[in-house]
């Protein structure tokens, strides 16, 4: 008999990078791991349920490791693992004082660097392997294996990732990971269910908007993280023909925090992709004072910056003060603040000086270093995990993804909340327990009654159905609400066992003729077929829009439909569909 494996347990200490940062406590067998330390120091130390056996850092963004120095000061005996590039970037930012809550009295923690693709036993029977994740140089997708279980338990944590390559980092290495089929996949959901045009199209739109604003004589403020998108943008502008061949002189000023990140990238040049190394052979990687556009670090002695100013999005008010004062000194100058949806300001715009806010235009543009819904689902389908845990996003973005039929109909999809334990049991079919063997945990097994229902009218007497009676302990379990959400079940034979499974609302949306030939509760006959593409809930007269006018969220108001008063997919259908042009006669 296959030995029973203890379930993996997860508690998110923080999941939304815009609100608190990211950190996850994972238990695999007897091992306790902390994945990332993105919470501020007081919140991180308070949220920890214990002392971890090891810490694993995915990459060098502050929302994933800002609490690391304080953690190391409290628990210096706990080993910290990361890739060599992540260790270099993180320690370099600390040495330069570019860190939220920087304290020169605190020693920055030493990393145990592990290169990509090399498996290492970091704890007894626990193997760790890093794979490229895209998004940022050194960013790693983490593969963990608990070899003490039989078969081995496997967990993959993507951190922030990008399936597409950026200029400074290759994309997520799906080829090296596709055969693992982990038990659990913790995957970032930063962009929710949004779909975006190709990255190159977004970059061209961004450049065109910057060119038009600069040609109009505006000073453009562009807040960016100290690592990642800031360096990507400088490299883009130095190579784009609209900037290199512009008729007017263009200057790109770089704020001190972002300039420190550029200096760290230059020290990484031997490890950067070949096109970047070739570019640096003929001209400086970032700083330029001879060719167009001119790229210069901003200093305190510089006059009011004219042109494009790349700011530090992670800076506090004290770092913004020199910029504000110079902008306030010339009230006649027109300013534009360019915002990216995935870049949050550590000093919110509503805290800027009121006289300055009144004359700064704010414009949102799309440009990202995360996966949209198409790339995210491709990653999930490649891994084929048992459990998908959606992290690193706002609750609304996570829920939009969890509701996708291509995910919730194939995998166990979880949307954990900070501070709440999530148990991830082995979902594979186990060998039947022999009668002589007693279950390990009898409190999780219940006995019920089966009652046959006979049709009393008519002759001969016929069996009308079977009723299963379950004890109250089943319905009192927190899992019952999700299992019995629709009140309908599917029954099928699996060898000599009869398996019961609750049907989700998403599965009821499928047309009745596509239903599998199993013991599903009978459905009504389908309605007459209309023109192709018309039998969709979004075209049904019973679909009612709810929640918001910006996103099409529909509810079914057809009383005879199994989806009555449930949230439905606009592209779904049911046997009671009626086109909007049909009007009731009664």
N, C-alpha and C positions, 0 to 999 in steps of 0.2 A: 504494500500500500504506500502511495506517495505521502511523505510526511507533511503534516500541516504546518504552514508558515505563519508566523505572527504577522499581523497587518502592519503596514507602514503608518506612522502617525505624523501629522503635520499641524503646526499652529502658526499662522501668519502673525508676526509681531507688527507688521505694517505692510500694506499692499499698494496703496495709492501714492505714487511719488510726488504728486502735487500737494498732498496733505501732510504726510508724515515721513515718507521714505519707505524703503523696502528692506525687510529682514524676515527670514523664515526659519523656524525651528523644526528640524526633521529628525524623527526617530526611526532607525532601521535596525531591527533586532535589539541588541544591547547598546548600540551606538547612538549618541546624541550629537547632532551637528547643527551649526548655525550657518545658514546660507545668506551671505551678505550682512552688512552692518549699517544700513542706510538711515536708521533713525537717529535723531539728535541724542547726545550722550545721556541726559537724564531719562528720557523716554525709553531708550534701549535698555539701560541697566534695570529699570523698573519692570519692563515687560518680560525679561528673561525668566523662563520657568525653572532654571537651574544653571549649572555650569556645563557648557558643552565640552565634548571631547576634542573638537576641532572646529575651526572657522574656515569657510571657503568663500573667497571674494571673486565675483564674476568679472568685474571690470572697474575702471578708475573714475567713475562718475560719483559725485557727492551723494546722490540719492541712494547709493548702494554701499558706501563705506564711510560716511561722515562720522559715525560713532565709533570707528575702529580705534583711534588713539585712547579714548576714555575706557573702552573695553579692555585694551591691553594693559592699561595702568591698573585696572581692578583685577584682571586675571592674566598675569604675565606668563603663566605656565601653559596656557592653551596655545597649541600651534596654529598658525595662520597660513593658508595655502592660496597661491595665486600664480598666474603666469609671470615670466620674467618682465614682460613689457608692462603689465599692470603694476607690478611692484615698483618699477622705475618711475612710472607716471605718478603714482600715489605718493611715494616718498619725495619726489621732486616738488610736487605742489606743497607738501608740508614744509619742506626746507625753505621755500620762497614765501611762506606765510599766506599763501592763497588757499585758505581752508576755512569753512564756517567754524567759528569758535576757536580759532588758532590760539595756542598757548605755548610760548617758547620754553616753558618749564617742563613740558611733557615730552618725553622721548617717543619718537614715532616707532611703531612696532616693526620688528624684522619679519620679513616674509620667508616662507619656505617655497621657493620658486620651482614650479614643475612645468616643463616644456609641453607643447602641444603633442598629443598622440602617444605619450609615454604613461603607461599604467603604473601606479605605485600603491603599495599597501600602506596606507597612512595610519590605520588602526588594525588590530587583529581581525582578520577575515573581512576587511573593508578596503576595496580597491577604488582609487580615484584616477580618472583620466580626463584631461582637458582637450576640447576640440574647438576649432575656430568658430566664432559666433557672428562675425561681421560687426557692424555698428561702431566699433572703436578699436584702434590697435591694441592688441593684447586681450580683447574681450573673449571670454571662454564660455562654451557650453559644457556643463559639468556632468559627467557620467559616474554614478556611484553604484557599486555592486557589493551586496552583502553575501559573501560566499559561504557563510555559516549555515544559511538556509538551503533547503533542498527542494526544488532547484533554486539557484541564486536569485535573490531579489535585486531588481534593477530600477534605478530612478535617474531620470534626466532632468536637469534644471537649465533652461536656456539662458537665464538672465535676460538682459536686453539683447536682441539679435536682429539681424537683417539677412534675408535670403539673398538679396542683391549685394554685390560688392560695392564698396565705396572707394574713393581715391586712395585712402590710406589703410584700408583693411579688406581682406577677402571675405566673401560672404559665408554664411553658415555652411559647414561641411556636411551636407546631407549624404554624400557618397560614403563617408566613413561611418555614419551613424545609422544608416537605413536598416541594417540587419539586427539591431539590438532588440527591438520590440519591447520597450521597457514596461514594467508594471505601472509606473507613474511617470507622467510627463508634466512638469511644472513649466508652463510657457507664458511668456509675456504677452499681454493683450493691449498694448499701449494705444493702438489706433482703433480699438473696438471693431465694429463691423463695417468701417468705412473702406471704400475702394478709391484708389488714387491713380492718376495717369502715371506713365513711366517717369522715373526720377529725372531723366534728361529733359522732358517736357516741362516739369515743374521748375527746373533750374533756368530754362530759357525765359519763362514767364517772370521769374524773380529778377533776372538780369535786366529785362526790358523795363520793369517797374523802377528799379534803381536808377537806370539811365535817364528815364523820363523825369524822375524827381530831381536828380542832380542838374539836368539841363534847365529845369525851372528855377534854379538857384536855391534850392532847399538844402538844409543840413539834415542828413538822414541818420537817425539813431537806430542801431540794429543790435539788440541784446541777444547774446548767444552764450552757450556754456563755455567754460574755459578750455574744455577738451572736446574735440569732435567736429561739430558743425562749424565752429569758428574757423578752424584750419581748413576745412573743406571749402568754405566760402572764399577765403583768401586765395587758395590755390585755383579755384574756379575763375575768379576775377582776373588773376594774373595770366590766364591762358585763353580767356574768352575774347573774341575779336571785337565785340562791342566796347570793351574797355581798353584793349591794347591798341586799337585803331581809332579811338575817340578823337573828335576834332578839338575838344577843349581839354585842358589839363585836369586830370582826376586824381584825387588823393584819398587813400584809405588809411584812416587813423585807427590804431588798435589800443584799447584800454589796457592798463597794466596787468590785470589778471589774465586776460586772454593772451597778452604778449608773453607771459610766463609759460603758458601752455605751448605757444609756438616754439619757444626756446627748447622745451623738452622734446618736441617732435623732431627738431633738428638733430638732437643727440641720438635719436632713434633711426637715423637715416639708413644705416646698413640693414635694418630689419623691415623697412618699408617696401611696398611693391616696386617692381622694376621700373615702370613708367615714371614714378616719383623720383627714383634715384637718377634716371636719365635726365629728367628736367633739372635736377640740382647740379648736374655736371656743368651746365652752361650758364646758369644764373642762380642767385640765392633762392632758397626754398620759399621764404616768406618776405623778408625785408628787402626793399628796393627803393633807391633814390635817384636812379638814372633813367629807367625805362618807364613806360606808361602801362598800368597805373602805378603811382608812387605809393608804397606801403611803408608806414612809419609807426613806431610805438608812440603813444601819446604821453607826454611828460607834463609836469606842472608848469613849466615855463612857456609852453606853446600857447599861442593866442587862441581865440575862439576857433574851434575846428571847423574848417570849411570843406565840405565834401561828405564822405561816408565815414561814420564813426562806429566801429564795432565795439560794443560795450560788453561788460561782464555781467551776465544775467544773474550770477550767484552773489554779486556784491551787495554789501549793506549800504545804508544811507551815507556813512562816512566816506565810502569810495565814490559815490555819486555826487557828493557835494562840490568838488572842483568842476565837474561838468555842468552842474546846475548853475553855479555862480557865473561861469563864462557865457552860458546861454542867456541868463537874465541880464547880463551887462549890455546886450544888444537886442532890445525888444523888437526891433524892426525885422529881425531875421526870421524867416519862415522855417519851421521844423516839421519833420515827419518821423514818427516812431513806427518802425516795422516790427510786427509781432508774428511769431510762429506758434501754432497751436500747441506743440509739444514742449515749448520752452516757457517755464514759469519764472516770473521775476521774484527774486528774494526780497526786493523792495518794491511792493506793488505800485502800480501807476497812480492809484488814488492817494498815495502817500507822498507824491512829488509836490513841490511848491505849487500852490494854486495859481499864481500868475503865469507859471510856465505851462501848466496843464491846459490853460485856456487858449494857448496859441500853438499847441502841438497837435497835429493830426495823427490819428492812430489808424493803421491799416494792417489787416491780417492777411498773410500770404501762406500758401501751402508749400512746405519743404520738410522732409522727414528723414530719419535714419532708422525707422522701425518697420515692421511688416504690416501691410494692410491685410484685409480679411482673405484675399486670394492667396497670398504667400503663407499666411498663418495656417489655413486649412491644408495647404500642400505639405507643410511640415508635419502636421498631425497625422495626415494619411500616410506619410512616408514612415513614421515611427510605428503606427498602429498600436498605441498603448492600451492598457486596460482602463486606466484612469487618466483624465485630462483635468489638470488644475489650472485655472485661468488666474493669473496674477498680474501685478504691475499695471493697473488701470483703475479708473473710477468705477464705482459700483454699476452705473448705468452702462458703461462700455462693456463691462464683463457680462452683464445680463444679456445684452444684445448678442454677444457672441455665443453664450450658452444656449440661446433660443434657436440657433441655426440648425435646421434639420440634419445637415450633413455631419454635424457633430453630436447632437443629443440623441440621434437615432442609431449611432454606431458605437459611442463610447460612454463611459460613466463620466459626465462632465460636472465639475465642482466649482463653485464660486465662494471660496472661504472668506469669512469676515475676521478682521484682526481680533486676536484674543480668544478665538473659539477653536477647539480641537477638531480636527478632521481625521477620521479613521479611514484608511484605504485598504480594505481586505483584498485577498487574492480572489479574483473573479472567475478563474478558470474552473472547469468541471473537475471535481475531485472523485476519487474512487469511492464506491459505495462502502459504508462502514458495515462490517460483518455484525450479525446479531450478537455474537459473543463479546464484541468490543463495546465498551461504554464510551459515549462522547466525552471529549475533554471538558466541555463547558455545558453541562446539562441545562443551565439556566437560559441558554439561547435556543433551545429546542422545545417545541410545544407540540402536543397531540390534539387533534381535532376529531370531528365526527363527519361522516359522509352519509347523506340521506337521499335515497332515491325518491323522485316525485313521479307518480303515475297519473296518467290521464284518466279521470274517472268516467268521463262521458264517452259514449260510443263503444263500439265493439269491433274487434277484440280490444282488450285492455292493453295500452301502450305506455312505454316509458317516455315521459315528457321531459325529463332532465335530471340533473344531479345537483344537490345543494351541499356545499361544504361549510361546516360550522367551525369557526376558529375561536379560541379562548380570548378573553379580554386582554391578556398580556400582549397579544399581537397588535391590537388597535392602539394600545397605550404606548407602543414603541414610537419614537420620533420619526422613524422611517416610514411609518404607515401612511402619513399624509401624502408623501410623494408616490408611494406604491399604488394607492387607491385614489389618485387624483381625479380620474375620469369616471370611476365606478365600473369600468369594463376591464376584462382580463383576457389573456390569451392562454390557452392550454395546449400542450403538445407532449407527445411521447418522446422520451429521451432514453433509449434502451428500455429497461423495465420500469423506469420511473416516469411519473406524470409531473411535469413542471408547470407551475402557474406563474404568470408574469403580468404585472399591471401594465396597461396600455397608456402611453402618454398622449396628451392632446395633439402633439405633432404627428403621431402615427395615425390618428383618426382622420387627418386631413387627406391622406392618400385616397385616390379614387377606389371605389369598392372593387372594381374589376381587377386591380393590381394586388389585392390582398392575397397573401399566401394561403395555400390549402391546408390550414391547420384548424385547431379547435377554437378559433376566434368567435366571440359572440356574434351571431348573424347580424348583418347590416341590411338596411333597406335596399331595394333595387335602385340602380343609378337612374338619374333623370335623363331625359333625351339629350343626345349629344348636339351641341351647338357648333358654331364655327370654331376652327382651331384657334386656341389662345384666348377664347372668350370665357371658358369655364374656369375662372379664377376668382378667388374670394374678393379681390380688389374690384371686380366688375359685377359683384353680386348685390342685389337690392337689399339683402339682409345684413350686409357688412356695415358696421357703424365705426367711424373713426373716433378714437379716444386718446387721451393723454396730451397730445401736442399736435400743433398744426404743421410743424417742421418735419416730423417723421411720421410716415404712414403706419400707424398702429391700429389694427382693426379688431372688432369684437363681433361675434356672430349673434344675431337676434332672431334666428330661425328656430322656433321652439321644437320642431321635429328633428333637428340636426343633433348629432352627438356632440357637436361643438358649441351648443347653445350657451351663451354668456361666457365663452372662453375666448382668450386672445388667439387669433388665427394668423397664419402666414398669408400675406397678400397674394403670393403665387400658388397658394394651396387651393383645394377644391373639396367638395363633398357631394353626396348624392342629391341634396336638396337645393343645388345651385339654381338661381333664377337671374337672368341678365337684368341690368338696371332698367332697360327700356320696357320690360314687362310690368304691367300694373295690375294689382289685385282687383278683381271685379266685385269683391264683397267688402 
